[in-house]
Amino acid sequence: MASLRIAAQLRPLTSRVLPRTVRTYATTSVKPFFTGEPERPHVKTAIPGPESQKAIAELDKVFDTRSLNMLANYQKSFGNYISDPDGNVLLDVYAQIASIPVGYSNPHLLKAAQSEQMASAIINRPALGNFPSHDWAEIIKTGILKVAPKGLDQVFTAMAGSDANETAYKAAFMHRRQQRTWWCTCGILRGRYCFIYA
């Protein structure tokens, strides 16, 4: 069975028959969300191409590149499209593990990044649980809480999905810990060898 899957992957894409609906959707043109966003992917070279291969060789001298998928040129990436050093433009559905949900070089974010508030937030990145800024409540109230579902009046911010997942687990364990009723196998708590269950 595995050999059939491998053989299917090795066959050229043109030899595979695509359902008519897939071909129809693939040729449907949609207006770009941002002015200047590419209308469709454009592949000029193999990936990695010659420029990417040179850059990978240089990067490999100072960085472990074994997990590398492709090198990106973020200055030329725009909207939902990621570019590489060879000029290949791909529709990016990965979005840096969903941490770039509003696209590359988003004009609204670029404008915000030039503000004094953004510069301060980046340069003085605080440990918010311990040292939040004096105006953090106002930032939260006028920002993310404006779109929060009813009944949710507090927020925890995270830099990435792994932070959010870790915090969700932590919150669940803390909640469970508060709900625990303790008992042990020996009926009473006796020393350190008593097994405790919740």
Backbone torsions as a table, in degrees:
resi	resn	phi	psi	omega
1	MET	NA	-42.7	179.7
2	ALA	-62.8	-36.6	-179.3
3	SER	-65.9	-31.7	176.8
4	LEU	-66.7	-40.9	178.1
5	ARG	-63.8	-42.9	-179.9
6	ILE	-64.7	-43.4	179.3
7	ALA	-61.3	-39.8	178.9
8	ALA	-63.9	-35.4	179.7
9	GLN	-72.0	-30.3	-177.7
10	LEU	-79.5	-23.5	179.1
11	ARG	-64.7	141.7	177.5
12	PRO	-60.7	146.5	-178.6
13	LEU	-60.5	-34.0	-177.7
14	THR	-65.6	-23.0	-179.8
15	SER	-82.3	-11.5	178.6
16	ARG	-84.8	139.9	179.1
17	VAL	-90.6	120.5	179.1
18	LEU	-95.6	141.9	176.3
19	PRO	-59.5	149.7	-178.1
20	ARG	-57.3	-37.9	-179.0
21	THR	-62.5	-36.6	178.9
22	VAL	-65.4	-44.2	179.4
23	ARG	-63.5	-37.3	179.8
24	THR	-65.6	-48.0	179.9
25	TYR	-65.3	-35.8	-177.5
26	ALA	-66.1	-25.3	-178.2
27	THR	-100.1	-3.4	179.2
28	THR	-72.9	129.7	-179.8
29	SER	-94.0	135.3	178.4
30	VAL	-121.5	140.1	179.5
31	LYS	-64.7	132.1	178.8
32	PRO	-60.2	146.7	179.7
33	PHE	-69.2	-42.7	178.0
34	PHE	-108.9	143.4	174.6
35	THR	-61.9	129.2	-180.0
36	GLY	94.6	-6.7	177.5
37	GLU	-71.2	139.6	178.9
38	PRO	-57.5	148.2	178.6
39	GLU	-79.7	-27.4	-177.1
40	ARG	-159.7	164.6	175.7
41	PRO	-62.7	152.9	177.7
42	HIS	-141.3	114.6	-178.4
43	VAL	-109.6	116.7	-178.3
44	LYS	-96.0	-34.9	-175.3
45	THR	-133.6	174.0	169.9
46	ALA	-64.7	158.3	177.6
47	ILE	-115.4	117.9	3.1
48	PRO	-80.4	143.1	177.4
49	GLY	-84.5	-176.8	-176.4
50	PRO	-59.7	-42.1	179.1
51	GLU	-67.1	-41.0	178.1
52	SER	-64.5	-40.4	-180.0
53	GLN	-62.1	-40.4	176.9
54	LYS	-63.2	-45.0	-179.1
55	ALA	-66.6	-36.3	178.0
56	ILE	-65.5	-42.6	178.6
57	ALA	-60.8	-40.5	178.4
58	GLU	-68.2	-43.3	179.7
59	LEU	-65.6	-35.2	-177.8
60	ASP	-63.0	-21.7	178.3
61	LYS	-70.8	-25.6	-174.4
62	VAL	-125.2	0.2	-173.0
63	PHE	-151.8	143.8	178.5
64	ASP	-75.9	111.6	-174.9
65	THR	-101.9	11.9	-176.0
66	ARG	-62.5	-29.7	-179.0
67	SER	-95.4	3.5	-176.4
68	LEU	-63.3	133.5	174.6
69	ASN	-97.0	-47.9	175.9
70	MET	-163.3	154.6	173.6
71	LEU	-85.8	141.1	-179.7
72	ALA	-111.3	146.0	170.3
73	ASN	-105.9	94.3	-174.2
74	TYR	-69.6	-23.7	177.7
75	GLN	-67.7	-28.8	-179.9
76	LYS	-101.2	-6.8	176.7
77	SER	-77.0	140.6	-176.9
78	PHE	-150.5	138.1	179.1
79	GLY	62.4	-129.0	-179.9
80	ASN	-93.4	13.6	-176.7
81	TYR	-115.1	131.7	178.9
82	ILE	-107.8	138.1	-179.1
83	SER	-111.3	155.6	174.5
84	ASP	-116.1	173.1	-177.5
85	PRO	-61.5	-17.9	-179.4
86	ASP	-91.0	0.2	179.7
87	GLY	89.8	5.8	174.2
88	ASN	-70.9	137.6	180.0
89	VAL	-122.8	120.8	-176.4
90	LEU	-121.1	145.3	172.4
91	LEU	-71.0	121.2	-174.6
92	ASP	-98.3	102.0	176.5
93	VAL	-94.0	-4.6	177.6
94	TYR	-82.4	-39.6	176.6
95	ALA	49.7	45.3	177.9
96	GLN	53.5	54.3	-176.5
97	ILE	56.4	44.8	177.2
98	ALA	62.3	21.5	178.0
99	SER	-92.9	-1.4	175.4
100	ILE	-123.9	66.0	-175.3
101	PRO	-73.6	-13.6	-178.4
102	VAL	-108.8	14.0	172.5
103	GLY	90.7	161.1	178.7
104	TYR	-75.7	146.7	176.6
105	SER	48.8	39.3	-179.9
106	ASN	-58.8	121.2	-175.9
107	PRO	-58.3	-34.6	-180.0
108	HIS	-69.5	-39.1	177.7
109	LEU	-70.7	-37.3	177.1
110	LEU	-61.3	-39.3	178.2
111	LYS	-65.4	-44.5	179.2
112	ALA	-64.4	-34.7	-178.3
113	ALA	-66.0	-19.3	179.4
114	GLN	-88.0	-1.9	-178.2
115	SER	-80.9	158.2	178.3
116	GLU	-64.0	-36.8	-179.5
117	GLN	-64.3	-42.4	179.9
118	MET	-67.5	-42.4	178.4
119	ALA	-59.0	-43.1	179.0
120	SER	-64.7	-42.3	-179.3
121	ALA	-64.5	-37.0	-179.5
122	ILE	-75.4	-46.0	-176.4
123	ILE	-71.1	-40.7	-175.9
124	ASN	-106.3	40.6	-175.0
125	ARG	-51.8	106.1	-173.4
126	PRO	-86.3	158.8	166.9
127	ALA	-83.4	93.8	-168.2
128	LEU	-61.0	-30.0	178.4
129	GLY	-66.7	-29.0	-177.1
130	ASN	-104.9	-39.6	-174.0
131	PHE	-134.5	62.5	177.7
132	PRO	-68.2	153.9	179.5
133	SER	-72.5	161.3	-176.8
134	HIS	-61.3	-25.7	-177.7
135	ASP	-105.5	16.9	-176.6
136	TRP	-62.5	-40.3	179.0
137	ALA	-59.8	-43.6	179.8
138	GLU	-66.2	-40.4	178.7
139	ILE	-61.0	-44.1	-179.4
140	ILE	-68.2	-45.3	-178.3
141	LYS	-62.3	-42.3	-176.9
142	THR	-88.5	-4.2	-179.9
143	GLY	-109.8	-104.4	-170.9
144	ILE	-64.8	-33.5	-178.7
145	LEU	-70.7	-16.5	176.4
146	LYS	-64.4	-25.7	-178.2
147	VAL	-113.5	10.7	-179.5
148	ALA	-71.4	145.8	175.6
149	PRO	-61.6	153.0	179.9
150	LYS	-56.8	139.6	178.8
151	GLY	92.0	-16.5	178.1
152	LEU	-99.6	106.3	-174.7
153	ASP	-117.1	9.0	174.7
154	GLN	-132.9	157.0	-176.9
155	VAL	-140.9	147.2	170.1
156	PHE	-118.4	123.9	-179.9
157	THR	-94.7	148.0	180.0
158	ALA	-139.9	152.5	-178.3
159	MET	-81.0	-25.4	-176.2
160	ALA	-153.5	172.2	-179.1
161	GLY	-61.2	-36.6	-179.9
162	SER	-66.0	-36.3	175.1
163	ASP	-62.9	-43.6	-179.5
164	ALA	-64.3	-43.1	178.5
165	ASN	-63.6	-45.6	-180.0
166	GLU	-60.1	-41.6	-179.8
167	THR	-68.7	-36.5	177.3
168	ALA	-62.7	-43.7	176.7
169	TYR	-62.4	-44.6	-179.1
170	LYS	-60.3	-44.1	179.5
171	ALA	-63.9	-40.4	179.2
172	ALA	-64.2	-43.9	179.1
173	PHE	-66.1	-39.7	178.8
174	MET	-64.2	-41.4	178.2
175	HIS	-63.9	-44.9	179.7
176	ARG	-62.7	-39.2	-180.0
177	ARG	-61.4	-38.9	178.9
178	GLN	-68.5	-25.4	-177.1
179	GLN	-88.8	-9.7	-171.3
180	ARG	-64.9	141.2	168.1
181	THR	-115.6	120.7	-173.5
182	TRP	-90.0	140.5	170.3
183	TRP	-151.1	161.2	-178.6
184	CYS	-132.7	165.0	-175.4
185	THR	-67.0	-24.2	-177.2
186	CYS	-94.3	5.2	177.0
187	GLY	87.9	-35.3	176.2
188	ILE	-132.6	157.3	179.3
189	LEU	-77.6	110.6	-178.8
190	ARG	-125.4	102.0	172.9
191	GLY	66.4	-169.6	-173.3
192	ARG	-86.5	-7.0	-176.7
193	TYR	-95.1	2.5	179.4
194	CYS	-77.0	128.6	178.5
195	PHE	-79.7	127.3	-177.2
196	ILE	-109.5	132.0	179.5
197	TYR	-122.8	154.1	175.7
198	ALA	-116.6	NA	NA
